[in-house]
Amino acid sequence: QGVLAESGGGSVQAGGSLRISCAASGRAFQQYAMAMGWFRQAPGKEREFVAAINWIDGGTNYGDSVKGRFTISRDDAKKMLYLQMSSLQPEDTAQYYCAARHPSFDYSTTYYYPGRYDYWGQGTQVTVSS
């Protein structure tokens, strides 16, 4: 079993920065290394890939809309995942979800696909005002 819990969401003005966090707990995260990612979903839209970080060497991938503005990182000792967001824009407004998946051979071609993640948090709201 594994549980993910996001925190740190809130309201910020356009151009501002925010860091959200995700705490991983439970046996699954104690026993296995996992790839982790951030997704977001705005009202009326599909869940969108934001960023992912692998379990091997911390290699990262980003969605096109956030490249150069967001940074994903992890602290395996603390079982924490972070998303540092800068130059925030109103279109970044969404519920942000933390996700984790067991290692797989097709990770490099499926890291962006929500259906391949095994664990999900409840989400944290990020609202950016203009």
C-alpha positions in Angstrom: 0.0 0.0 0.0 1.1 3.5 -0.6 -0.2 7.0 0.1 0.6 10.3 -1.5 -0.3 13.6 0.1 0.2 17.0 -1.6 0.7 20.3 0.2 1.7 23.8 -0.5 -0.9 24.9 -3.0 -2.5 28.4 -2.8 -3.1 31.6 -4.6 -0.4 33.7 -6.3 -0.3 36.6 -8.7 0.9 36.2 -12.2 4.7 36.2 -12.4 5.0 34.8 -8.9 6.5 31.5 -7.6 5.2 28.7 -5.6 6.5 25.3 -4.4 4.2 22.4 -3.8 5.2 19.2 -2.1 4.2 15.6 -1.9 4.8 13.2 0.9 5.0 9.5 0.2 4.2 6.9 2.9 3.3 3.3 3.2 4.9 0.0 2.6 5.1 0.4 -1.2 7.3 3.4 -0.9 9.5 1.8 1.8 10.2 -1.3 -0.3 10.4 0.0 -3.9 12.0 2.8 -5.8 9.4 4.5 -8.0 9.2 7.1 -10.7 7.2 10.1 -9.7 5.4 12.8 -11.4 3.1 15.8 -11.3 0.0 16.2 -13.3 -2.6 19.0 -13.3 -6.3 19.3 -14.2 -8.3 22.4 -14.7 -12.1 22.5 -14.7 -13.5 21.0 -17.9 -10.1 19.8 -19.1 -8.3 16.5 -19.2 -5.5 15.7 -16.8 -2.3 17.1 -18.2 1.3 15.9 -17.7 3.5 18.5 -15.9 6.8 16.8 -14.9 8.3 13.4 -14.1 11.4 12.2 -12.4 12.8 8.7 -12.8 13.9 6.2 -10.1 17.4 5.5 -11.6 19.3 8.7 -11.8 16.8 11.5 -11.1 16.4 12.2 -14.8 13.5 14.6 -15.5 10.9 15.3 -18.2 8.6 18.2 -18.5 5.5 19.1 -20.4 6.0 21.7 -23.1 3.9 24.3 -21.4 6.0 24.4 -18.2 9.6 23.8 -19.6 12.0 26.4 -18.3 9.5 27.5 -15.6 8.9 24.5 -13.4 11.5 22.2 -11.7 10.7 18.8 -10.3 12.9 17.3 -7.6 12.8 14.5 -5.1 14.4 13.7 -1.7 14.3 9.9 -1.4 15.6 9.9 2.2 12.5 12.0 3.2 10.2 10.3 0.8 9.3 13.7 -0.6 8.6 15.1 -4.1 8.6 18.8 -5.0 7.5 21.0 -7.8 9.1 24.5 -7.9 6.9 26.7 -10.1 8.1 30.1 -11.4 6.8 32.7 -13.7 3.3 31.5 -13.0 0.5 32.4 -15.4 -3.3 32.3 -15.0 -3.3 29.3 -17.4 -1.3 27.4 -14.7 -4.4 27.5 -12.5 -5.4 23.9 -11.8 -5.6 21.1 -9.3 -2.1 19.6 -9.1 -1.7 15.9 -8.4 1.3 13.9 -7.3 1.6 10.4 -8.8 4.0 7.5 -8.6 4.6 4.3 -10.6 6.6 1.2 -10.3 9.6 0.9 -12.6 8.9 -0.4 -16.1 10.8 -0.9 -19.3 8.5 1.4 -21.2 8.9 4.3 -18.8 10.8 6.4 -21.3 7.8 6.4 -23.7 5.0 6.5 -21.2 6.1 8.8 -18.4 3.5 11.4 -19.5 0.6 9.0 -19.5 -1.6 9.2 -16.4 -2.9 5.7 -16.9 0.5 4.2 -16.2 0.8 5.6 -12.7 -0.1 3.4 -9.8 -0.6 5.8 -6.9 -2.2 9.2 -6.8 -2.6 11.9 -4.2 -5.8 13.9 -3.6 -4.4 17.1 -5.2 -3.7 20.6 -4.2 -5.2 23.7 -5.8 -3.0 26.3 -7.4 -4.7 29.5 -8.5 -2.8 32.2 -10.4 -4.5 35.6 -10.8 -3.7 38.2 -13.4 
